Each structure stands twice: as structure tokens, then as C-alpha cells.
Amino acid sequence: MAIEYVSALILPGLLVLLFTRVTYNRLIGLVLTVGLIAASVYKGYTNTFPLIVVDAFSLTAGFWLASKIKQRVFKKT
């Protein structure tokens, strides 16, 4: 049970960062990750409301971190 919450806290944020780096667009990275989370909910892997809230928090943190990284990259060039 605890492993689900730890992975829900870490993995969606990392997926947003990964998809943002691959697509060079924060919004597309967020949409792709939300799509994966929605498929997970549909299949029944994410079955409690607190787990969905933790996923949403991680998505928000990943999106925020992606915007900070984007600002840092553009500041260098």
C-alpha cells in the first residue's frame, strides 16, 4: 500500500519531465502524462481518491519543475 503512494508521488512528476524533454513542450508533456494516469484509473490500478490526489500533486510539481528547467535552459542561450 505504501509503495503505491510513494510511486504516485514520484513517477508522474518524472514522466512530465521526461515527456517535456522529449517533445520540447511543457503542455504536451503534461497532457501525455495525464493520459497515462487516466488509463491507469480506467484499468483500475489507481482505485482510491487519495491516490488520485497524490498523482495530481505530483503532476503539478512536475509541471512546475519543467517550467523552471525551461527558464534555466533559455537563460543559458
Summary of the structure (lengths in Angstrom):
residues: 77
radius of gyration: 13.2
end to end distance: 44.7
largest distance: 44.7
contacts: 216
relative contact order: 0.18
helix: 88%
strand: 0%
